[in-house]
Amino acid sequence: MTELDVDGIRFTFDDSWSAVKWDDTDAYNLHIGKLQGPGHGTKAVDVIGLCDGSPYLFEVKDFRGAVIAIANLNRDLPLEIGFKARDTTAGLVSAMSRGVNGLLADWIAAVACNRKIVRVVAWIAEDATRPGEPAHKRKARLSQREASIAQRLAWLPHRGQIRVEDPLCEMSVPGVAARSLAGAGPARSRS
């Protein structure tokens, strides 16, 4: 079992998973993570994982609370996730060329040698509803967000493998559980 804390949420990956916080690895920090400049820099998804030979990229955002939600209204989240997936994939290829072993090498092998589809999951925690927002409007807003993220990730094959969900309300990824570190939301899991 692996526990990873990301953006105020603890994710627990069962033994069927290999998972790591990408920007905590030497492969990121000593190599592609150094590509920084004024106003620019390498982007990184929060977690890379491998389950049953399938490669995953996970991006986590915690938008709970009115102040945080308002601050993120004009953010181009789909573009941000697209950049993060792109830069993480480039960093993983670079790590492989440097002879890295373990999860990072297995992740690249799953894509390059075994031709597995990369699954991108955006876990976005939000307050249940916006003030005065009917349930059908929320559902339409979330559906639009998923379509926009899929559009930004069109360079990846099989866009149907892109998911957007609130890890504290729904969890479709098998073998992963999530809970708020601040105690603000209930634990959710899918086995």
C-alpha beads as a LAMMPS data file, in Angstrom:
LAMMPS data file: protein, C-alpha beads

191 atoms
190 bonds

1 atom types
1 bond types

-500.0 500.0 xlo xhi
-500.0 500.0 ylo yhi
-500.0 500.0 zlo zhi

Masses

1 110.0

Atoms # bond

1 1 1 0.000 0.000 0.000
2 1 1 1.228 3.478 -0.891
3 1 1 -0.052 6.713 0.641
4 1 1 0.578 10.016 -1.124
5 1 1 -0.513 13.426 0.151
6 1 1 -1.342 15.883 -2.618
7 1 1 -3.013 19.278 -2.314
8 1 1 -4.710 18.549 1.022
9 1 1 -5.920 15.078 0.053
10 1 1 -4.418 11.714 1.022
11 1 1 -4.542 9.077 -1.706
12 1 1 -4.082 5.438 -0.745
13 1 1 -3.082 3.082 -3.542
14 1 1 -3.515 -0.629 -2.788
15 1 1 -0.891 -3.278 -3.552
16 1 1 -1.986 -3.593 -7.193
17 1 1 -0.433 -0.144 -7.768
18 1 1 3.010 1.365 -8.136
19 1 1 2.611 5.113 -7.637
20 1 1 4.902 8.047 -6.911
21 1 1 4.696 11.831 -6.690
22 1 1 6.492 12.723 -9.906
23 1 1 7.983 16.028 -8.760
24 1 1 9.451 14.316 -5.660
25 1 1 11.600 11.999 -7.795
26 1 1 15.264 12.572 -8.648
27 1 1 14.391 11.831 -12.270
28 1 1 12.264 14.999 -12.246
29 1 1 14.254 17.254 -9.900
30 1 1 17.734 16.537 -11.260
31 1 1 16.765 16.641 -14.922
32 1 1 13.658 18.063 -16.648
33 1 1 12.553 19.903 -13.492
34 1 1 15.602 22.165 -13.889
35 1 1 14.171 23.586 -17.123
36 1 1 12.974 26.860 -15.649
37 1 1 12.968 30.447 -16.854
38 1 1 11.240 33.758 -16.207
39 1 1 7.523 33.107 -16.620
40 1 1 8.160 29.618 -17.949
41 1 1 9.071 26.269 -16.574
42 1 1 8.479 22.596 -16.717
43 1 1 5.040 21.468 -15.627
44 1 1 4.448 18.197 -13.805
45 1 1 1.418 16.079 -13.007
46 1 1 1.136 15.217 -9.346
47 1 1 1.288 11.418 -9.487
48 1 1 2.363 8.811 -11.989
49 1 1 1.109 5.299 -11.513
50 1 1 1.044 1.851 -12.996
51 1 1 -1.676 -0.716 -12.313
52 1 1 -1.962 -4.074 -14.070
53 1 1 0.447 -2.836 -16.743
54 1 1 -1.638 0.284 -17.470
55 1 1 0.103 3.687 -17.186
56 1 1 -1.667 6.565 -15.418
57 1 1 -1.062 10.288 -14.988
58 1 1 -2.939 11.933 -12.100
59 1 1 -3.423 15.655 -11.604
60 1 1 -4.961 16.799 -8.308
61 1 1 -6.660 20.115 -7.593
62 1 1 -8.468 21.099 -4.396
63 1 1 -10.885 23.911 -5.240
64 1 1 -12.959 23.651 -2.063
65 1 1 -13.849 26.921 -0.397
66 1 1 -15.288 30.101 -1.917
67 1 1 -12.001 32.053 -1.969
68 1 1 -10.153 29.266 -3.797
69 1 1 -13.022 28.685 -6.236
70 1 1 -13.216 32.398 -7.131
71 1 1 -9.423 32.629 -7.569
72 1 1 -9.556 29.782 -10.098
73 1 1 -12.539 30.949 -12.180
74 1 1 -10.485 32.369 -15.064
75 1 1 -7.780 29.716 -14.993
76 1 1 -7.358 27.641 -18.159
77 1 1 -7.317 24.339 -16.307
78 1 1 -7.595 22.174 -19.450
79 1 1 -4.530 23.859 -20.967
80 1 1 -2.627 23.537 -17.681
81 1 1 -3.369 19.804 -17.497
82 1 1 -2.355 19.419 -21.150
83 1 1 1.015 21.065 -20.450
84 1 1 1.520 18.928 -17.360
85 1 1 0.796 15.683 -19.219
86 1 1 3.086 16.736 -22.082
87 1 1 6.013 17.750 -19.857
88 1 1 5.651 14.721 -17.599
89 1 1 5.695 12.380 -20.591
90 1 1 8.825 14.109 -21.941
91 1 1 10.453 13.840 -18.518
92 1 1 9.672 10.145 -18.272
93 1 1 11.168 9.496 -21.719
94 1 1 14.263 11.448 -20.677
95 1 1 14.516 9.460 -17.434
96 1 1 14.335 6.231 -19.405
97 1 1 17.144 7.363 -21.716
98 1 1 19.273 8.015 -18.629
99 1 1 18.839 4.431 -17.487
100 1 1 16.374 4.928 -14.646
101 1 1 14.898 1.730 -13.183
102 1 1 11.740 0.836 -11.299
103 1 1 8.353 2.454 -11.785
104 1 1 9.550 5.110 -14.213
105 1 1 11.116 2.543 -16.554
106 1 1 8.089 0.245 -16.204
107 1 1 5.766 3.166 -17.031
108 1 1 7.623 3.959 -20.254
109 1 1 7.847 0.257 -21.160
110 1 1 4.071 -0.058 -20.745
111 1 1 3.591 2.711 -23.316
112 1 1 6.464 2.095 -25.713
113 1 1 6.868 -1.686 -25.677
114 1 1 3.463 -2.954 -24.619
115 1 1 1.508 -0.192 -26.396
116 1 1 -0.731 0.474 -23.399
117 1 1 -2.990 3.520 -23.470
118 1 1 -2.004 6.336 -21.110
119 1 1 -4.884 7.130 -18.799
120 1 1 -5.111 10.715 -17.550
121 1 1 -7.211 11.367 -14.467
122 1 1 -7.911 14.876 -13.176
123 1 1 -9.029 14.608 -9.568
124 1 1 -10.664 17.956 -8.812
125 1 1 -12.185 18.419 -5.365
126 1 1 -14.870 21.089 -5.247
127 1 1 -17.639 22.172 -2.963
128 1 1 -20.840 20.236 -3.642
129 1 1 -22.569 22.969 -5.615
130 1 1 -22.130 26.625 -6.366
131 1 1 -24.658 28.858 -4.585
132 1 1 -27.960 28.665 -6.449
133 1 1 -26.637 26.190 -9.018
134 1 1 -29.129 23.468 -9.981
135 1 1 -27.809 19.883 -10.158
136 1 1 -28.243 19.680 -13.943
137 1 1 -26.122 22.841 -14.398
138 1 1 -23.329 21.362 -12.273
139 1 1 -23.428 18.157 -14.303
140 1 1 -23.245 20.133 -17.567
141 1 1 -20.354 22.253 -16.222
142 1 1 -18.387 19.165 -15.191
143 1 1 -19.092 17.462 -18.523
144 1 1 -17.841 20.556 -20.361
145 1 1 -14.676 20.579 -18.240
146 1 1 -13.975 16.947 -19.124
147 1 1 -14.533 17.634 -22.847
148 1 1 -12.197 20.649 -22.704
149 1 1 -9.470 18.635 -20.989
150 1 1 -9.889 15.821 -23.530
151 1 1 -9.521 18.387 -26.331
152 1 1 -6.246 19.666 -24.838
153 1 1 -5.008 16.068 -24.616
154 1 1 -5.985 15.165 -28.177
155 1 1 -2.327 14.447 -28.953
156 1 1 -2.654 11.330 -26.773
157 1 1 -4.348 8.364 -28.442
158 1 1 -7.763 7.182 -27.219
159 1 1 -9.132 10.323 -25.618
160 1 1 -11.820 8.190 -23.972
161 1 1 -9.277 7.271 -21.321
162 1 1 -9.399 10.778 -19.851
163 1 1 -11.457 11.176 -16.694
164 1 1 -12.392 14.118 -14.506
165 1 1 -13.866 13.379 -11.108
166 1 1 -14.017 14.649 -7.558
167 1 1 -11.966 12.183 -5.498
168 1 1 -13.921 13.026 -2.359
169 1 1 -17.298 12.312 -3.998
170 1 1 -16.626 9.720 -6.672
171 1 1 -13.750 7.418 -7.442
172 1 1 -13.773 5.280 -10.566
173 1 1 -10.107 4.254 -10.396
174 1 1 -9.886 0.744 -8.903
175 1 1 -7.668 0.200 -5.868
176 1 1 -7.430 3.870 -4.870
177 1 1 -9.028 5.627 -1.904
178 1 1 -9.015 9.341 -1.067
179 1 1 -9.716 11.367 2.034
180 1 1 -9.354 14.999 2.977
181 1 1 -6.419 15.727 5.224
182 1 1 -8.363 18.606 6.694
183 1 1 -11.318 16.325 7.424
184 1 1 -13.527 18.367 5.088
185 1 1 -14.793 15.464 3.024
186 1 1 -15.699 11.803 3.408
187 1 1 -13.338 9.044 2.359
188 1 1 -14.124 7.538 -1.036
189 1 1 -12.676 4.452 -2.608
190 1 1 -13.152 2.022 -5.399
191 1 1 -11.973 -1.544 -5.170

Bonds

1 1 1 2
2 1 2 3
3 1 3 4
4 1 4 5
5 1 5 6
6 1 6 7
7 1 7 8
8 1 8 9
9 1 9 10
10 1 10 11
11 1 11 12
12 1 12 13
13 1 13 14
14 1 14 15
15 1 15 16
16 1 16 17
17 1 17 18
18 1 18 19
19 1 19 20
20 1 20 21
21 1 21 22
22 1 22 23
23 1 23 24
24 1 24 25
25 1 25 26
26 1 26 27
27 1 27 28
28 1 28 29
29 1 29 30
30 1 30 31
31 1 31 32
32 1 32 33
33 1 33 34
34 1 34 35
35 1 35 36
36 1 36 37
37 1 37 38
38 1 38 39
39 1 39 40
40 1 40 41
41 1 41 42
42 1 42 43
43 1 43 44
44 1 44 45
45 1 45 46
46 1 46 47
47 1 47 48
48 1 48 49
49 1 49 50
50 1 50 51
51 1 51 52
52 1 52 53
53 1 53 54
54 1 54 55
55 1 55 56
56 1 56 57
57 1 57 58
58 1 58 59
59 1 59 60
60 1 60 61
61 1 61 62
62 1 62 63
63 1 63 64
64 1 64 65
65 1 65 66
66 1 66 67
67 1 67 68
68 1 68 69
69 1 69 70
70 1 70 71
71 1 71 72
72 1 72 73
73 1 73 74
74 1 74 75
75 1 75 76
76 1 76 77
77 1 77 78
78 1 78 79
79 1 79 80
80 1 80 81
81 1 81 82
82 1 82 83
83 1 83 84
84 1 84 85
85 1 85 86
86 1 86 87
87 1 87 88
88 1 88 89
89 1 89 90
90 1 90 91
91 1 91 92
92 1 92 93
93 1 93 94
94 1 94 95
95 1 95 96
96 1 96 97
97 1 97 98
98 1 98 99
99 1 99 100
100 1 100 101
101 1 101 102
102 1 102 103
103 1 103 104
104 1 104 105
105 1 105 106
106 1 106 107
107 1 107 108
108 1 108 109
109 1 109 110
110 1 110 111
111 1 111 112
112 1 112 113
113 1 113 114
114 1 114 115
115 1 115 116
116 1 116 117
117 1 117 118
118 1 118 119
119 1 119 120
120 1 120 121
121 1 121 122
122 1 122 123
123 1 123 124
124 1 124 125
125 1 125 126
126 1 126 127
127 1 127 128
128 1 128 129
129 1 129 130
130 1 130 131
131 1 131 132
132 1 132 133
133 1 133 134
134 1 134 135
135 1 135 136
136 1 136 137
137 1 137 138
138 1 138 139
139 1 139 140
140 1 140 141
141 1 141 142
142 1 142 143
143 1 143 144
144 1 144 145
145 1 145 146
146 1 146 147
147 1 147 148
148 1 148 149
149 1 149 150
150 1 150 151
151 1 151 152
152 1 152 153
153 1 153 154
154 1 154 155
155 1 155 156
156 1 156 157
157 1 157 158
158 1 158 159
159 1 159 160
160 1 160 161
161 1 161 162
162 1 162 163
163 1 163 164
164 1 164 165
165 1 165 166
166 1 166 167
167 1 167 168
168 1 168 169
169 1 169 170
170 1 170 171
171 1 171 172
172 1 172 173
173 1 173 174
174 1 174 175
175 1 175 176
176 1 176 177
177 1 177 178
178 1 178 179
179 1 179 180
180 1 180 181
181 1 181 182
182 1 182 183
183 1 183 184
184 1 184 185
185 1 185 186
186 1 186 187
187 1 187 188
188 1 188 189
189 1 189 190
190 1 190 191
